[in-house]
């Protein structure tokens, strides 16, 4: 995770509650030893995978303290501040697009003293708890990974991991809109981090994933191979890691259970999104298993076909989440929603039980709050920001 380049030898995670707005503390990093710094984490070597099982996993957990932010992610966060204070929505989008940034924001936010301690389950809440400037400082001090400048430890792992993580996140958000699932902010985190346990196994077992997965093709076959060869699977290990980081149970349990046989709720949505991500990226999935999981979350085959068709497209029925505070009152939102549907003042007044003059007053206030010149511009601004 992000780290202060000048303090790489810390053995414990400092208290992030101290002086967060000026200089967030570095995240601890494991000592650079031969045991936890394999030169090729993907190399297949003949060794007993269960030898020193607990010790291997512990060393791998510690190694992930130094998991890097992508260079482009860091640069995008910093660029948002070049013209003054950016919007919360833009910062949240940048955090949600990078595994290391998302984890660091959540870890620090969940360690702050107060009522929200241990309860911050989304990047939206994390950024709000830490402040925009703290996120800027986190990004500016982060260890980074550049695809074009390979290191002996990470090689291409962060970039490859992100490709599947973001594909799963996009699929999960599309499913949430199709299902009317309300916890979209948390889902953006659980879907991004669902496979975080794989990074642990990469460090703990040099033959992972190639040697462990062998001829397994589908996600279901690979998870069975992990359980058979290692006695654990990446979902279980990921849940342990999430709890070790101090993330809320609501996040850790989804990560842990997304491959469970009795999967349900948000974990089931993440599992379905994981399968759809493999599909979009050209991987092998089981059609029958895909349908089975879809039925479990209440998605009809016709809806699933629509989602599968739209996912590879640049825009797949996207609707922005409301992140920036809405300046309008609930009644003003009601009026503007109906205006967006093409209703005239008289129709809006009749449906809401208001007078025409009251509707006109509400819309006049809306235009002022949004800085809009007319109804079309007001509808556009409110739609783009997820307020209607």
LORO-168066 format. One record per residue (C-alpha): x, y, z. Coordinates in steps of 0.001 Angstrom, whole numbers, padded with zeros to 6 digits, always signed. Layout:
<pts>
XYZ...
</pts>
This chain:
<pts>
+000000+000000+000000+001128+003638-000252+004204+004363+001820+006338+007324+002761+009515+006807+000741+011640+008121+003610+010365+005613+006201+010425+002105+004796+011554+000127+007814+008626+000604+010204+007487-002578+011942+003983-001451+012883+001205+000657+011407+001335+004099+013080-001800+005677+014482-003395+007506+011518-005494+009687+013793-002544+011925+014604-002066+014990+012372-003848+013351+009428-004662+016571+007630-001002+017547+007370+000916+014332+006946-000762+010909+006939+001420+008193+008422+003218+005657+006263+001930+002119+006047+004354-000446+007376+006465-002491+005038+007980-005914+005545+011773-006272+005732+013366-007056+002397+014371-010692+002826+014730-013579+000466+011737-015248+002082+009230-012514+001284+010819-011068-001842+010612-013726-004555+012291-012675-007772+009492-014254-009787+006193-014736-007922+004705-016535-010934+007526-019037-011395+006648-022708-010977+009054-024421-008614+009059-027883-007116+008456-027430-003416+005924-028497-000816+003288-025794-000818+002048-026534+002693+005523-026350+004237+005418-023604+006880+001862-022740+005824+001119-020192+008540+004585-018661+008331+004274-018238+004570+000924-016490+004830+002102-014187+007609+005134-013130+005578+002888-012558+002559+000497-010393+004619+003457-008270+005678+004788-008011+002130+001489-006531+000958+002016-003521+003230+004183-002213+000393+001723-002938-002425+002153-000007-004834-000163+002579-006309-000068+002700-010109+001859+005675-011442-001115+006799-013513-003410+006633-010481-001032+008808-008474-000693+011281-011328-004444+011561-011799-005043+012355-008149-002334+015025-008144-003589+016559-011400-007062+017037-009893-005602+019589-007471-003771+021654-010070-006680+024047-010603-007828+024343-007010-009971+022102-004837-011429+019202-006894-014863+017690-006425-015336+014815-004014-016753+012735-006871-013553+013068-008916-011333+012080-005968-013569+009118-005103-013452+007933-008720-009645+008037-008659-009474+006139-005360-011942+003501-006518-009869+002857-009644-006721+001806-007761-006443-001137-005350-003668+000332-003192-005285+003762-002913-008653+002262-002010-007153+000046+000687-005037+002821+002205-007950+005278+002358-010181+002651+003975-007518+001535+006458-006717+005040+007638-010358+006122+007771-011304+003075+009829-008631+003878+012423-009789+007409+013113-011269+007909+016567-014985+008528+016646-018318+006913+015849-017214+005827+012379-014165+003908+013628-014197+000467+012029-017366+001285+010073-016082+003034+006955-017052+000647+004159-016714+002764+001018-014291+005124-000683-016979+007802-000495-017102+007607+003305-013319+007201+003515-012559+010333+001520-015131+012255+003539-013561+011098+006816-009967+011879+005797-010474+015052+003682-009488+015688+000075-006117+017125+001063-005211+014000+003018-005888+011872-000055-003617+014218-002028-000854+013691+000534-001353+009918+000496-000993+009861-003296+002028+012173-003326+003925+009961-000841+002909+006592-002270+005155+003855-003538+004316+003471-007202+004383+000832-009910+005021+001634-013555+004154-000982-016177+007127+000168-018266+009622-000017-015398+009396-003540-013990+010667-004397-010521+012004-007786-009451+009242-008114-006861+006050-006977-008588+006842-007341-012297+003470-006973-014052+001294-008194-011173-000311-004865-010094-001420-004026-013637-002769-007513-014386-004540-007634-011040-006141-004238-011662-007482-005249-015078-009628-008007-013594-010481-006013-010451-011791-003015-012400-013621-005260-014887-015344-006948-011935-016127-003585-010369-017710-002342-013583-019753-005516-013950-020878-005309-010309-022047-001726-010698-023939-002644-013866-025611-005519-012010-026476-003206-009122-028303-000869-011483-030131-003765-013097-031169-005151-009698-031842-001828-008007-029207-002679-005394-028754+000338-003135-025346-000217-001506-023454+000762-004672-020734+002681-002814-019725-000357-000758-020075-002651-003751-017483-000581-005612-014993-001505-002881-015911-005162-002348-015856-005866-006085-012497-004077-006517-010903-006012-003620-012670-009363-004043-009516-011167-005229-007052-009467-002861-006254-012892-001412-004595-013851-004691-001858-011313-003993-001199-013073-000695-000972-016484-002379+001373-015089-005048+003830-014177-002297+003255-017225-000134+003549-019859-002888+005949-019218-005801+004042-021755-007918+000825-019757-007684-001244-019478-009796+000111-021534-012694+001298-024589-010813-001612-024608-008362-004342-024109-010940-002713-026431-013465-005415-027370-016012-008305-025684-014170-010117-023312-016521-013206-021819-014887-013280-019822-011619-015019-022775-009932-012346-025230-011054-009549-022915-009906-011012-022400-006441-011275-026181-006003-007643-026560-007070-006569-024045-004450-008467-025827-001691-007081-029189-002743-003448-028087-003160-003162-025462-000420-005916-026234+002054-007195-022661+001663-008467-020510-001196-007905-016899-002173-011367-015826-000999-010796-017088+002544-007294-015585+002654-008656-012301+001313-011212-012139+004111-008485-012704+006689-006380-009959+005112-009314-007516+005077-009894-008107+008796-006173-007764+009466-006339-004367+007774-009213-003354+010034-011824-003154+007278-015472-003531+008360-017037-006980+008602-019476-005986+005846-016518-005683+003459-014423-008611+004720-017326-011088+004651-018152-010316+000997-014518-010869+000013-014394-014089+002039-017678-015564+000783-017803-014642-002888-016938-018244-003833-019004-019947-001114-021453-022656-002236-024308-020948-000365-023325-017474-001535-026024-014829-001296-026566-011096-001098-023727-008782-002056-021224-011648-002135-023370-013316-004810-023429-010109-006858-019635-009954-006642-019353-013602-007665-021562-013000-010681-019585-009870-011535-016351-011876-011238-017661-014400-013768-018797-011626-016109-015355-010020-015868-013737-013294-016943-016245-013426-019815-015519-009852-020951-011751-010398-020767-011957-013580-022834-011742-016118-020004-013602-019408-019719-016774-019551-017632-019511-022131-017141-022806-020986-018751-024871-023140-016388-023057-021776-013330-023481-018233-014631-027236-018738-014967-027438-020382-011564-025730-017488-009773-027800-014968-011745-031029-016641-010611-029734-016551-007050-029496-012754-007089-032879-012378-008815-031626-011711-012337-033675-013162-015190-031924-014761-018194-033159-011932-020421-031618-009371-018053-028370-011336-017920-028160-011381-021704-028628-007606-021770-025866-007084-019216-023487-009434-021081-024158-007613-024335-023701-004126-022898-020671-004659-020643-018011-004444-023396-019575-001215-024718-018162+002203-023719-021377+003088-021881-023528+000298-020540-026635+002025-019268-024554+003914-016729-026128+006169-014159-023825+008258-011948-023912+007693-008208-024670+010686-006033-021382+011540-004342-021185+015333-004198-023774+016748-001735-027018+017644-003470-027856+021359-003017-031542+020805-003755-034275+019991-001262-036152+016702-001636-039176+018558-003011-037018+020378-005569-035565+017018-006647-039108+015642-007045-040065+018574-009252-036904+018371-011373-037280+014608-011881-040723+015168-013341-039484+018026-015457-036810+015639-016820-039609+013279-017892-041104+016018-020068-043975+016945-017775-045271+020533-017833-045838+022679-014743-049536+021844-014513-048894+018084-014651-046152+018309-012022-048390+020385-009761-051249+017905-010080-049059+014861-009365-047371+016407-006335-050430+018176-004981-048933+021643-005409-050017+024842-007088-048515+025790-010441-046928+028878-008923-045247+026737-006231-043784+024463-008920-042503+027511-010749-040897+028799-007526-039221+025451-006872-037736+025395-010358-036553+028999-010038-034694+027957-006870-033259+024886-008635-031857+026989-011466-030157+029254-008954-028654+026411-006910-027339+024578-009974-026208+027661-011868-028443+026648-014777-029884+028992-017395-032893+026849-018297-034641+023546-017629-032508+021568-020100-029272+022664-018465-030660+022004-014977-031679+018466-015934-028282+017817-017541-026295+019028-014512-028425+017090-012020-028273+013910-014110-024508+014043-014581-023999+014343-010829-026415+011557-009944-028949+013796-008193-031924+012702-010285
</pts>
